[in-house]
Amino acid sequence: MNLAFLQDFAPLGVLLLGAVACLGVEGGIYGSRGDRGSLSRWIALAFTGLAFLAAVGFWRSSLGPAPPDVEHGSFLVDRFALFFYAAAPATAAAILLTGSDLEEQLDPHRPLYHALVLVSTSGVMLTASGADLLTLLVGVATVSLPLILGSALRKVDPVTVRSAARSLVITGALLATFAAGEAILAGLGHATQLSRLEALPPSPLLGLAVVLIAVGVAGPLGAFPLTWWRAGATAAVPLGPALAGLALGALAAAAALLRLLPGTLGAAIPGWNVGVGVAAALTILIAPALAWRQRSLLAAVGYLFVGDAALVLVGLTWSSRPATAAVLYLVLGLVPVVTASLGLLGAVQLSGAGDGMVHLRGLASRSPLHAGLLALLLSALAGLPPLTGFFARLMVVESSLEAGLGWLAVAVVLGAILSAAVALRWILVLLDPQAEGQPLELPSRATLIGIGLSVAALAGFTVTLGPLMGIAARAALAPLAGP
Amino acid sequence: MPSDVSLTLIVFVPLIGAMVIALLPVRTDLERFRVRTGALLATGLPLAIAIFDLLGEVGNPAQGAIAQPSIDAPWLRGFYFQLDYHLGVDGLSLMLLFAITAVFPALVLASWRMRERTRSHFALLLIAETSLAGFFATQDLMLLVVFFWLPIFPLALLVGSGSRPGAREAGRRLLVIQSLGAAALLVAALLMLLRTGNTTFNFVTLSTVGPLKGAPGLIVAGLLLFAFGARMAIFPLQRWLLDGVAAAPTPVAMLLVVSSLPVGAYGLVRVLLGMDPRGALQLVVPVLLLAVLTLYWSALRAVGERDARRATAALLAGVSGPVLLGIISFSETSLAGSLWLAFALTFIAPLLVLAIGAVADRGGGAEITSIAGRAVGADRLKLMFAVGAASLGGVPFLVGFPGVFQVVVGSFAEHRFITAVVILGIGLLAYAAWRVGTGPFWAPGVEPELAEPIADSRGSEFYAGWWLAAAAVVFGITAGYFVPYTVHGTDLVAARVSSMAPAKVPGK
C-alpha cells in the first residue's frame, strides 16, 4: 500500500496527535494532578516544534523551478500553504509561552485548552490548504470555534461564560455570512472548487459575495462593522484564549482571504475591491479613534490591533505578487506584537496591578523593563519606524495606490497618525511625573522567554525584511496562479 | 579592514555593547564597574576604527579627490520601492561621523560616577550613539529616517527618568516635539519618492533624478525645515532643549546637546539642499528671518536667564542662527562653515554643559546668584568653560573659528545686511557666554572668600572635560587639514543649488 501521501499531511497530523496527547493529560491518563498543566504545555510545545520542523523541511523541498504542488481532492499543499504551515506552529508556540501565566485562569482545564490551541492551529493549516469553498469554511470554523470554547473554560466566572456565549453567537453569525458569500460564488460559478471560479466576470452579485466573505472572515478580527465588539470581547474573556484567538485568527483570515480574493477572483478585481476598501478604511479610522477613548491599555491595544489587522483588507485591493507578499509580511509581523503585548499585559494584571491609566502612570521609573517593553510594543502596533508595522504600512499604502484607490491610502495614513497618537499618549502616561506605586513583579520564566522570543522575532523581521519579503513573494506565487 | 566592515562596526558596535550591558548584573560596585568599562570599550572601539581605518582610507583631501568608503547591500528588492543597507561617508558626513565617535567616550567618562540606574543609563547612551553614527553614516533616506527616529525614545527616557524637578515634563516635551519632527521627515521622504517617480531612497538618485518643483517642493521643504529645525532647537522650538538641559543629569544634558544641532544642520544640508533645492530656494526669506530670530532670541534669553543650565542651553541654541544663515546662503564656503560649526559644536556644547553642570551639581542648584563666585578656585572647570565659550565666540585657533569665519565670508556676498546683523548677534552671544561664565567663575562684585567654594573637577569628570577641551584646541589648530573635507562635500551641493536658482539679470 502506498502511504507516501501521509507525508503531505505530516505537519497537520503532528498537531492533531499533539492535541490527542494533551487530551490524554486532561483525562488523567498520565501526569499527576498538580503538574498536568505544565506537562501538557510542554507536550504541546514539543508537537508545535515538530510541526514547524516538518513544515520548514517541506518548504525547502518545494524550492525549485517548478513548485511541486501536491493536491488531494480539496486539499492543496503549495508554497502558499507551506508558508502558513511554518507560521502557524510558530505562532502557537508563542501563544503557549507568552500566555503561560494567563493559563492559571483556566485551571483545572489547562490540558484541554492546550489541545484546543493545537486544533485551532491545525485549522489555520487547513484554511491555507483549502482548494474548495467548503474546505475554507471548515478551516475557518476550526480556527475560531475551539478557542471560543477555550474562553468559556473559566466557568467560575459567569461574566466570562456569558461573554463566550455571545462570542459564539457572533462567530456563528459571521460563519453564516461567510457561507452566504461562498454560496453566491458557488452559484455564480456553478462549482465549489476554487480553480473553476477564476473566470467569473465582474458583477454586483460578485461584489456582494466578496463583501460578505470579507466581513465573515475578517469580522472576528474586528473589521467593520464588528469593530466595537472585538476589543470588548478581548477584554472580557480570559486573556490566554483571547490572544490565541487574535493571533491564529489573523493568520487564518489572511490565508482564507488571499486564497479566495486575489488568488481566485483576482481577474474580477474591479468588481469588488472598492467594497473591501471601504470596509478597510472604516475599520482603520474607527479602531484607533476608539482606542483613543480607552482608559485601559488592554482595550487600547485591542483596538490598535483591530486597526492593524484591517490593513490585510487594504492589501487585498490590488491583485499582484507584491501586494500579496506585503499582506503575508504584515501578518507575520503582527503575530509577535499581539502575543507579546497581551502576554505582558496579562502578567501585569496577574501581578495585582491594573492596566488602567491610573495604574500605569509613571511606570517607567518603577518598572523600567515593563515600561520599555510596553513602549516598544505600542510603537510596533502604531507602526513607528523601524519596526515591522512601519514597513507593512508603507507597502499596503503602495498597494492601494497601485490599485487606484488613493482615498484608501489617505485613510491608511490618517489611521497611522491616529494610532501613533494613541501610542504616544500611553508612552507619555508611562513617563508621567506621578511615580508613586510599587514596582511590578516579573512574569514567570516561560512568559519571559515567550515575550523575549516575540520581541526578538519583531526585531528579526525588521532586519531580515528583504529575505522575508523574498519568502513571502515565493509563497504569494501560488494563490495568484490559482490552485 | 574593508570599509564596509569598518562602517558597520562603527555604527553597530555600540548597539551590541548596549545589548551586552543590558544583560549584566549591577548589584555590587564591581559589577557596576564592569558595566562602565564595557560602555567605555563599546565607545572606544568605534573611535579606534574611525581614526585608524576610516580616516586612513579616506586620505588627505588636500591632495585631490578623497575616497568615499561605502557598503551598499540590498535590503528589500522586487517591490514597489527599494530599500538598501547603504552606509558610506563623503565630505559632508565624514567629520561629523568622526566627531560622534570621538565624543561618546567623553560622555561615558562624564557618566562614570552615576550610581543610580547605571545599566539602563549606559545601555541607552550606547543606543543613542548607534542612532547618531547611523544617521551620519547612512546613504539611504529611509535608513536616515529610521536613525533620526531611533534616539528619541532613549533620550526621552534618559531625560524623563532624572530626579530633578520638571524632569519628566521635559522628557514628555522632548518626546512630543521630536516625534512630530520625525513624522514630518517621514512624510517628506514619502512625498519626495512619490513626486519624483523614483523607486529608491538612495541619496545619489534622489539628488540627481527628477527634482521636485513648485508647490510639492515647497511642502517638502517646509516639512524638512520643521523636522530638522526642531532638532536644532530653532526659534520657536527651543523649549524642549532648554527644559531638557535644565532638568536632566549633567551627562544626559551633554548627550542631549550633542544629538541636537549637529543632526539638524547635517539633515538640512544633506536632505533639504541636496534633494529639494528648488524647495529650499523658495524658503530663503523665512529661513533668514528664522536665523536672525533664533540667534537674537537665544542670546537675549541667555542674558536674562537666572538658571545657569538653561542659559547655557540657550547659548547653544543660538548657534543655530549662524548655521541657518550659512545653509541658506548656498555658497560652498558658507555651507562648509555651517557643517564645521555643527562639527565644532559636537565638542563645544558638551564641554560647556559639563563645566556649568559640574558647578551646579556641586553647588546645590543652578541659580546664578546661588553659585556666584563659588567656582573661582576651580581652575580646571574655569579653563573648560573658557575654552568652550571662546570657541563658541569664534576665537581664532579654537575649533569654532573656521566655522564662524566661513559662514560670515560665504554669506556676505549674498546677504550683506543679514550677515552684518548676524555678526552683531554673534557678539551678543559672546557677551551672553561671558555673563553666564563670570557668575560662578569670576564673580564680579562677590568676595571670593565669602562664597562657599566648589570642588574642582577631578577623576573621570576631569578626563571627560580634558578630552573635549583638547579636541576643541586640536581641531582649531589643525583646521587647515580638516576643513577641506567638508569643503569637498559642499561643492556639489552648492553647485546643484546654484544650477536650480533663477539666473540674475546683470544690472538689476
Interface residues (C-beta under 8 A of the other chain):
Chain A: P322 A325 A326 G362 A364 S365 P368 G372 A375 S379 L384 P385 P386 F391 L394 M395 E398 S399 L401 E402 I417 A420 L424 I427 L428 L431 D432 P433 A435 L465 G466 M469 G470 A473
Chain B: P74 W75 L76 R77 G78 F79 Y80 F81 L83 R117 S120 V145 V146 W149 L150 F153 A156 L157 G160 S161 A167 R168 E169 G171 R172 L175 V176 S179 A183 L186 L190 L194
